[in-house]
Amino acid sequence: MEREREVLLRRIRLALAGGDVGDDLAASLPNPGTLDRVEKAAWIALQSWRDDAEIRSANSLWEHFGRQRLEDLSASLVTAPAD
């Protein structure tokens, strides 16, 4: 199994490229309680990104905010040490 950060980074990159995050995020990371704080934030942001697709399509500010959040979390996942 891929490490949790690798799964999250791959999903974030997919979302930022316009791909579908998918409904199987919870299956990919079935125990989010074990994630560190940056990983949990990324997991929550990806869930929100998936759930807010309709809102983002109607509101460019919401799209910008969500995209910026995923970009920031992507950088944090690469640079931050695991808790």
C-alpha positions as CSV (number, residue, x, y, z in Angstrom):
1,M,0.0,0.0,0.0
2,E,1.2,3.5,-0.7
3,R,2.1,5.7,2.1
4,E,-0.7,8.1,3.2
5,R,1.1,11.2,2.1
6,E,1.7,9.7,-1.4
7,V,-2.0,8.9,-1.7
8,L,-3.0,12.4,-0.6
9,L,-0.4,14.1,-2.9
10,R,-1.6,12.0,-5.9
11,R,-5.2,12.9,-5.2
12,I,-4.5,16.6,-4.7
13,R,-2.5,16.7,-8.0
14,L,-5.4,14.9,-9.7
15,A,-7.9,17.4,-8.3
16,L,-5.8,20.4,-9.4
17,A,-5.4,19.0,-12.9
18,G,-9.2,18.8,-13.2
19,G,-9.6,15.1,-12.5
20,D,-12.2,13.5,-10.3
21,V,-11.0,13.0,-6.7
22,G,-13.4,10.0,-6.6
23,D,-15.7,8.6,-4.0
24,D,-13.1,6.1,-2.9
25,L,-10.9,8.4,-0.9
26,A,-12.2,7.0,2.4
27,A,-11.4,3.5,1.1
28,S,-7.9,4.6,0.2
29,L,-7.3,6.0,3.6
30,P,-9.8,4.1,5.8
31,N,-8.5,5.3,9.1
32,P,-8.0,9.1,8.9
33,G,-7.7,9.3,12.7
34,T,-4.2,7.9,12.4
35,L,-3.1,10.7,10.0
36,D,-0.9,13.6,11.3
37,R,-2.3,17.1,11.4
38,V,-1.2,18.1,7.8
39,E,-2.4,14.8,6.4
40,K,-5.8,15.3,8.1
41,A,-6.1,18.8,6.8
42,A,-5.4,17.5,3.3
43,W,-7.9,14.6,3.7
44,I,-10.6,17.1,4.8
45,A,-9.8,19.5,2.0
46,L,-10.0,16.7,-0.6
47,Q,-13.4,15.6,0.8
48,S,-14.6,19.3,0.6
49,W,-13.2,19.7,-2.9
50,R,-15.2,16.6,-4.0
51,D,-18.4,17.7,-2.2
52,D,-18.2,21.4,-3.3
53,A,-17.9,20.7,-7.0
54,E,-21.3,22.4,-7.8
55,I,-20.5,25.4,-5.6
56,R,-17.1,25.9,-7.3
57,S,-18.6,25.8,-10.7
58,A,-21.0,28.6,-9.8
59,N,-18.6,30.7,-7.8
60,S,-15.1,31.6,-9.0
61,L,-14.0,32.8,-5.6
62,W,-14.9,29.5,-4.0
63,E,-12.9,27.8,-6.8
64,H,-9.9,30.0,-6.2
65,F,-10.0,29.5,-2.4
66,G,-10.3,25.7,-2.7
67,R,-7.5,25.5,-5.3
68,Q,-5.2,27.7,-3.2
69,R,-6.0,25.5,-0.1
70,L,-5.1,22.3,-2.1
71,E,-1.9,23.9,-3.4
72,D,-0.8,25.0,0.1
73,L,-1.5,21.6,1.5
74,S,0.4,19.9,-1.3
75,A,3.4,22.0,-0.5
76,S,3.0,21.2,3.2
77,L,2.8,17.5,2.6
78,V,6.1,17.6,0.7
79,T,8.0,19.8,3.2
80,A,6.5,19.2,6.6
81,P,7.9,16.3,8.7
82,A,5.4,13.7,9.8
83,D,4.1,14.3,13.3
